[in-house]
Amino acid sequence: MNPAFLLLLIGVPLLASALSVLITSRTFDRILLLATPSFVGISGIVLLFVHQRQPVLAHSVGGYVPGLAIPFVSDTFTALMLVLTSLTAIASSVFLITTGEDQYRFVPALILMMLTGVYGALLTGDLFNFFVFVEVMVLPAYALIAVTGTWRRLGVGRMYVMVNLLTSTILLIGVGFVYGATGTVNIAILAQLGAPTGQAALAIGVVLFALIIKAGGAPFHGWLVRSYPNTSAGMMSLFSGLHSKVALYAIYRIYTSVYGEPAAWANVIVTIAIISIMIGSLSAFGQNRVRNVLAFQMTAGVGHILVGVVLLTSTALAAGAFYMVHHMITMSGLLLIMGAVEQTYGTGSFKKLSGLAGRERWATVLMILGLFSLIGLPPTSGLWGKVGLIKAATASSDALGWWLVAAIVVGALISLLALQRTWRNTFWGPPMQTYRPDSAETGRAPAEPILRSVRIPGRLLVPGTIMIGVSVAIFAYPEPLLEITARAAAGLLDHSAYIEAVTKP
């Protein structure tokens, strides 16, 4: 495959965003919303096969001297993330189309622009251009938060803007420090230089600190758990699968490139990982709305994914990548299912829902499977995700591994209790006689008698069914994904092919 093809994975979404603005047609917008991530997702699948023979593809824009040119690089890990982000984008877009949220002016164009930033951040091999693409990804989100969700979205949007502007400033300062200390921001050249020390180590630490905030790791998670649930379910699904996961991808890429073994300050990441798991699991008890509970489970997921970086072994990185796949798919599925509930009953609050299991059989089955997956129970991908992390942790020869095992197991037990509370307060209990839509979201009266005909339309459950179905499929047949994540981990630890592809004339 010609490496210049990688530029199309950025150019096509950018062109689609421009066409969406120029051509005002709802049908055309919907075609672009579905066709663009489908193109990139299929390309990612093709790249996964290509990387079995050719581990790394790299293209320097404009043919400049390697090290000065803007490099775009793809390996197995990149291709896997292209597939996953595209799948999440397709499922979320289908839901937004079904609910009619895509009809808001410029929403399709903003989503496509956001995807341009996501794909660019995954493909770039340069820290400064990573920062640029992250800004391209985040800027449309400011408007998307303000367009959809509850009336609180305007205040939340302001907080989201302030936190991300501050974090982006920290990231840019860190990238500048890296250039000042090493003379380059090219990831392949940084990998050649070996483990940084002194000013270079501090500079890399600043970059990783900014990325942990953007990922929503504790104790820097407050902005995420407050902002995401106050937009719509479809938009929350989109953000959960794109924004935080791009930051985690970058942490994996940068940390493994510059450090061949855990850094001297690795205990900081250990602490963040454990705190994220525990706070994310425990805080769910204090929430009275399902999507708020799921937002804290996103923070717990960040902690689990960071375990791969903490241990920095091939087994751990493969398990972390597998868990990232599981978490993106499961979280998107659960959010889209709850989105269908909210669209039908006007609320996702514990106090306003009851006995959905007796009314919504298919949604109930999907919800059970999704919650099982978060906890790590069969028959879902969550089982293999947590088993992989525990196996990687127990392989560690020191006490660190057992601390991580304890955090994973205790976190799972706490999540089980918290999610059982969520289940009991929404799907279990007596049948609903009335339902109370959130007036800020629907404009309807505070309480209405529930009718026998009130049911979730099947079309609203299609996106969630697809995502939960993928989770079950991974449980039943995990070998292909295990092989892909193992290759991805090997590529992250062995930089020779990456360096050769990026630096060759």
C-alpha positions in Angstrom: 0.0 0.0 0.0 1.2 3.5 -0.9 1.9 5.3 2.4 0.5 8.5 0.9 -2.9 6.9 1.3 -2.8 7.9 5.0 -3.4 11.5 4.0 -6.8 10.5 2.6 -7.9 9.4 6.1 -7.6 13.0 7.2 -8.5 14.7 3.9 -11.8 12.9 3.4 -13.3 13.9 6.7 -12.1 17.5 6.3 -13.6 17.7 2.8 -16.8 16.1 4.1 -17.0 18.8 6.8 -16.6 21.6 4.2 -19.2 20.0 1.9 -21.7 19.7 4.8 -21.5 23.5 5.2 -21.7 24.3 1.5 -24.5 22.0 0.6 -27.5 22.4 2.8 -29.3 19.0 2.4 -30.3 16.9 5.3 -30.0 13.7 3.3 -26.6 14.7 2.1 -25.5 15.4 5.6 -26.6 12.0 6.8 -24.8 10.3 4.0 -21.6 12.2 4.9 -22.1 11.3 8.6 -22.2 7.6 7.9 -20.0 7.3 4.8 -17.0 9.2 6.2 -16.3 7.1 9.3 -17.2 4.0 7.3 -14.5 4.8 4.8 -11.9 5.3 7.6 -13.1 2.3 9.5 -12.8 0.0 6.4 -9.4 1.6 5.7 -8.4 0.7 9.2 -9.4 -2.9 8.7 -7.3 -3.0 5.5 -4.4 -1.5 7.4 -4.6 -4.2 10.0 -4.1 -6.8 7.3 -1.3 -4.7 5.7 0.6 -4.5 9.0 0.8 -8.2 9.2 3.4 -8.0 6.4 4.6 -4.4 6.8 4.6 -3.4 10.5 4.7 0.4 9.9 3.6 2.7 7.1 4.9 6.3 7.1 4.6 9.3 4.8 6.3 12.7 5.1 4.1 15.5 3.8 5.7 17.5 1.0 8.8 15.3 0.8 10.8 17.4 3.3 13.9 16.1 5.0 13.0 13.4 7.6 12.9 15.0 11.0 11.6 18.3 9.5 8.7 17.0 7.5 5.2 16.4 9.1 5.1 12.6 9.4 1.9 10.5 9.2 2.4 7.0 10.5 0.3 3.9 10.9 1.1 0.7 12.7 -1.2 -2.0 14.2 -2.1 0.1 17.2 -3.0 3.1 15.1 -5.1 0.9 12.7 -7.0 -0.7 15.6 -7.8 2.8 17.0 -9.0 4.0 13.5 -11.4 1.0 13.4 -12.7 1.6 16.9 -13.2 5.3 16.7 -15.0 4.9 13.4 -17.3 2.2 14.8 -18.2 4.4 17.7 -18.8 7.4 15.4 -21.0 5.3 13.1 -23.1 4.0 16.0 -23.4 7.4 17.6 -24.3 9.1 14.3 -27.0 6.5 13.6 -28.5 7.3 17.0 -28.3 11.1 16.4 -30.0 10.6 13.0 -32.7 8.5 14.6 -33.4 11.1 17.3 -33.2 14.0 14.8 -30.4 15.7 16.6 -28.4 15.8 13.4 -30.9 18.4 12.1 -29.4 21.2 14.2 -27.5 23.5 11.9 -23.8 22.7 11.5 -24.0 19.6 13.8 -23.0 17.2 11.0 -20.2 19.6 9.9 -18.9 19.9 13.5 -18.9 16.1 14.0 -17.0 15.6 10.8 -14.5 18.3 11.8 -14.1 16.6 15.1 -13.4 13.3 13.4 -10.8 15.0 11.3 -9.0 16.0 14.5 -9.3 12.5 15.9 -7.9 10.7 12.8 -5.1 13.3 12.5 -4.1 12.8 16.2 -4.0 9.1 15.8 -1.9 9.2 12.6 0.6 12.0 13.2 4.1 11.1 14.3 4.9 14.6 15.6 4.1 16.0 19.0 3.3 19.6 17.8 1.0 18.4 15.1 -0.6 16.1 17.6 -1.4 19.2 19.6 -2.8 20.9 16.5 -5.1 17.9 15.7 -6.2 17.7 19.3 -7.4 21.3 19.0 -9.1 20.5 15.8 -10.9 17.7 17.7 -11.8 19.7 20.8 -12.9 23.0 19.2 -16.1 21.6 17.5 -16.9 19.9 20.9 -17.4 23.3 22.5 -20.3 24.0 20.1 -21.6 20.4 20.2 -22.0 20.5 24.0 -23.9 23.8 23.7 -26.3 22.5 21.0 -27.5 19.3 22.6 -28.5 18.1 26.1 -30.1 19.8 29.1 -30.3 23.5 29.8 -27.3 23.1 32.1 -25.3 22.6 28.9 -24.5 26.3 28.6 -22.8 26.5 32.1 -21.2 23.1 31.6 -20.0 24.1 28.2 -18.2 27.1 29.8 -16.5 24.8 32.3 -15.6 22.4 29.5 -14.0 25.2 27.4 -12.1 26.6 30.4 -10.6 23.3 31.4 -9.7 22.2 27.9 -8.2 25.6 27.1 -6.0 25.4 30.2 -5.1 21.8 29.5 -4.2 22.6 25.9 -2.0 25.4 27.1 -0.2 23.0 29.4 0.2 20.5 26.5 1.6 23.2 24.2 4.0 24.4 26.9 5.1 20.8 27.4 5.7 20.3 23.6 7.7 23.5 23.6 9.8 22.3 26.5 10.4 19.0 24.7 11.7 20.8 21.6 13.8 23.1 23.8 15.3 20.1 25.7 15.8 17.7 22.8 15.8 19.7 19.6 12.9 17.7 18.1 9.2 16.8 18.6 9.3 13.9 16.1 8.3 10.8 18.1 10.6 8.5 16.1 13.6 10.7 16.8 12.7 10.9 20.4 12.6 7.1 20.5 16.1 7.1 19.1 17.4 9.4 21.8 16.5 6.9 24.5 15.1 7.5 28.0 15.1 11.3 28.7 16.8 12.8 31.8 16.8 16.2 33.4 14.9 18.8 31.5 13.8 16.4 28.8 12.2 14.1 31.4 10.4 17.1 32.9 9.2 18.2 29.5 7.8 14.7 28.7 6.2 14.7 32.2 4.3 17.9 31.4 3.0 16.5 28.1 1.8 13.3 29.9 0.2 15.3 32.7 -1.8 17.3 30.2 -2.9 14.1 28.5 -4.0 12.5 31.7 -6.3 15.5 32.4 -7.7 15.2 28.9 -8.3 11.5 29.4 -10.3 12.2 32.6 -8.1 10.3 35.0 -8.6 11.0 38.8 -8.1 13.3 40.5 -8.5 15.5 37.4 -11.8 13.9 36.4 -14.3 16.4 37.7 -14.7 18.2 34.4 -15.6 15.0 32.5 -18.2 13.7 34.9 -19.9 17.1 35.1 -19.9 17.9 31.4 -20.5 14.7 29.5 -23.8 13.6 31.2 -25.3 17.1 30.5 -25.1 16.7 26.8 -27.3 14.3 24.9 -26.7 10.5 25.1 -25.6 10.3 21.4 -23.1 13.1 21.9 -21.9 11.6 25.1 -21.3 8.3 23.4 -19.3 10.1 20.7 -17.2 12.0 23.2 -16.5 8.9 25.4 -15.2 6.9 22.4 -13.1 9.7 20.9 -11.8 12.4 23.2 -10.5 10.5 26.2 -9.4 7.5 24.2 -7.3 9.7 21.9 -5.5 11.0 25.0 -4.9 7.5 26.3 -3.6 6.4 22.8 -1.1 9.3 23.0 0.0 8.3 26.5 0.7 4.8 25.2 2.5 6.0 22.2 4.6 8.7 23.8 5.5 6.8 27.0 6.5 3.6 25.3 8.5 5.5 22.7 10.7 7.5 25.1 10.9 4.9 27.9 12.1 1.4 27.4 11.3 0.6 31.1 9.1 2.3 33.8 10.3 5.9 34.4 11.8 7.0 37.7 8.5 8.8 38.4 6.3 5.8 37.4 4.8 5.7 40.9 2.8 8.9 39.9 1.1 6.9 37.1 0.6 4.0 39.5 -1.2 6.3 41.9 -3.3 7.9 39.2 -4.3 4.5 37.9 -5.3 3.1 41.3 -7.1 6.3 42.4 -9.0 6.4 39.1 -10.3 2.8 39.5 -11.3 3.4 43.1 -12.9 6.9 42.8 -14.7 5.9 39.6 -16.2 2.9 41.2 -17.1 4.4 44.5 -18.5 7.7 43.2 -21.2 5.9 41.3 -23.0 5.4 44.7 -23.6 9.2 44.9 -25.3 9.6 41.6 -29.1 9.6 40.9 -29.0 9.5 37.1 -27.8 6.6 35.0 -25.6 8.5 32.7 -23.8 10.2 35.6 -23.1 6.7 37.0 -21.6 5.7 33.6 -19.5 8.9 33.5 -17.7 7.8 36.7 -17.3 4.3 35.2 -15.4 6.1 32.4 -13.0 7.4 35.0 -12.6 3.9 36.4 -11.9 2.7 32.8 -9.1 5.2 32.5 -7.4 3.6 35.5 -7.7 0.1 34.1 -6.2 1.2 30.7 -3.3 2.9 32.4 -2.3 -0.4 34.0 -0.6 -1.3 30.7 1.6 1.8 30.9 2.3 1.2 34.6 3.8 -2.3 34.0 5.2 -1.6 30.6 5.5 -5.2 29.5 4.3 -6.7 26.3 1.6 -8.7 28.1 0.4 -5.6 30.1 0.3 -3.3 27.0 -1.6 -5.9 25.1 -4.1 -6.3 28.0 -4.4 -2.5 28.3 -5.1 -2.2 24.5 -7.7 -5.0 24.8 -9.4 -3.3 27.7 -9.5 0.0 25.7 -11.3 -1.8 22.9 -13.8 -3.4 25.4 -14.4 -0.1 27.2 -15.0 1.9 24.1 -17.5 -0.6 22.8 -19.3 -1.3 26.1 -19.6 2.4 27.2 -20.9 3.5 23.8 -23.5 0.7 23.9 -24.7 1.5 27.4 -25.0 5.2 26.7 -27.0 4.6 23.5 -29.3 2.2 25.3 -29.9 4.8 28.0 -30.4 7.4 25.3 -33.2 5.3 23.9 -34.8 5.1 27.4 -34.5 8.9 27.9 -35.9 9.6 24.4 -39.0 7.5 25.2 -39.6 8.3 28.9 -38.1 11.7 29.0 -35.6 11.1 31.8 -32.8 9.0 33.1 -33.3 9.8 36.7 -33.6 7.0 39.3 -36.5 8.8 41.0 -38.5 8.9 37.8 -38.0 5.4 36.4 -39.1 2.1 37.7 -39.9 -1.4 36.5 -38.5 -1.0 33.0 -37.6 -4.7 33.0 -41.3 -5.6 32.8 -41.9 -3.1 29.9 -38.8 -3.1 27.9 -37.5 -6.7 27.5 -34.9 -6.1 24.8 -33.5 -3.0 26.4 -33.3 -4.9 29.6 -31.3 -7.7 28.1 -28.9 -5.2 26.5 -28.5 -3.3 29.7 -27.8 -6.5 31.7 -25.1 -7.5 29.2 -23.6 -4.0 29.2 -23.4 -3.8 33.0 -21.9 -7.3 33.1 -19.3 -6.1 30.7 -18.3 -3.1 32.9 -18.0 -5.4 35.9 -16.1 -8.1 34.0 -18.6 -10.9 33.9 -19.4 -13.4 31.1 -20.7 -13.5 28.4 -19.0 -10.1 27.5 -15.7 -8.7 26.5 -15.2 -7.3 30.0 -14.3 -10.7 31.3 -11.3 -11.1 29.0 -10.3 -7.5 29.5 -10.0 -7.8 33.3 -8.5 -11.3 33.2 -5.8 -10.0 30.9 -5.0 -7.1 33.2 -4.9 -9.4 36.3 -2.6 -11.9 34.5 -0.3 -9.1 33.4 -0.2 -7.7 37.0 0.5 -11.1 38.6 3.4 -11.6 36.3 5.1 -8.7 38.0 7.8 -9.8 40.4 7.3 -7.1 43.0 4.5 -5.9 45.2 3.2 -3.4 42.6 1.5 -6.2 40.7 -0.5 -7.3 43.7 -1.5 -3.7 44.5 -2.9 -3.4 41.0 -4.7 -6.8 41.3 -6.3 -5.6 44.5 -7.4 -2.4 42.9 -8.9 -4.2 39.9 -10.7 -6.8 42.0 -12.0 -4.4 44.7 -13.0 -1.9 42.0 -15.0 -4.7 40.3 -16.8 -5.6 43.5 -17.6 -1.9 44.2 -18.8 -1.4 40.7 -21.0 -4.5 41.0 -22.7 -3.0 44.0 -23.0 0.4 42.5 -24.4 -0.9 39.2 -26.8 -3.2 41.1 -28.2 0.0 42.7 -28.5 1.5 39.3 -30.3 -1.6 38.0 -32.6 -1.7 41.0 -33.7 1.9 40.8 -34.5 1.9 37.1 -35.2 -1.5 35.6 -36.3 -3.3 38.7 -39.1 -2.3 41.1 -42.9 -1.9 40.6 -44.4 -1.1 37.2 -44.6 2.6 36.4 -48.0 4.1 36.6 -46.9 7.6 35.6 -43.7 9.0 34.3 -42.1 12.4 34.9 -40.1 13.7 32.0 -37.4 16.2 32.8 -39.1 19.4 31.7 -35.8 21.1 30.9 -35.2 18.4 28.3 -38.6 17.8 26.8 -40.8 20.8 27.7 -43.6 18.5 28.8 -45.5 18.6 32.1 -43.8 17.3 35.3 -45.9 14.2 35.4 -48.0 12.2 32.9 -49.9 9.0 33.0 -48.0 6.2 31.4 -49.8 4.5 28.5 -49.7 0.9 27.5 -48.5 1.9 24.1 -45.4 3.7 25.5 -42.5 1.5 24.4 -39.0 2.2 23.1 -39.1 2.2 19.3 -36.9 -0.6 17.9 -35.0 1.7 15.7 -33.6 3.6 18.8 -32.1 0.3 20.1 -30.3 -0.6 16.9 -27.1 1.3 17.6 -26.8 0.0 21.2 -27.6 -3.5 20.0 -24.8 -3.4 17.6 -22.2 -2.3 20.2 -23.3 -4.7 22.9 -23.4 -7.4 20.2 -19.8 -6.7 19.3 -18.9 -7.1 23.0 -20.6 -10.5 23.2 -18.9 -11.5 19.9 -15.5 -10.6 21.4 -16.2 -12.8 24.4 -17.2 -15.7 22.2 -14.3 -15.4 19.8 -11.5 -13.2 21.4 -8.6 -14.8 19.5 -8.4 -12.3 16.5 -8.5 -9.3 18.9 -5.9 -10.9 21.2 -3.6 -11.4 18.2 -4.0 -7.8 17.1 -3.4 -6.3 20.5 -0.4 -8.6 21.0 1.1 -7.2 17.7 0.2 -3.7 18.8 2.1 -4.2 22.1 5.1 -5.6 20.3 5.2 -2.6 18.0 5.0 -0.2 21.0 8.0 -1.8 22.7 10.1 -2.5 19.6 10.7 0.9 17.9 13.0 -0.2 15.2 10.4 -0.6 12.4 8.7 2.7 13.5 12.0 4.6 13.5 13.1 3.2 10.2 9.8 4.0 8.5 9.7 7.6 9.7 13.4 8.6 9.3 14.3 6.9 6.0 14.8 9.4 3.1 
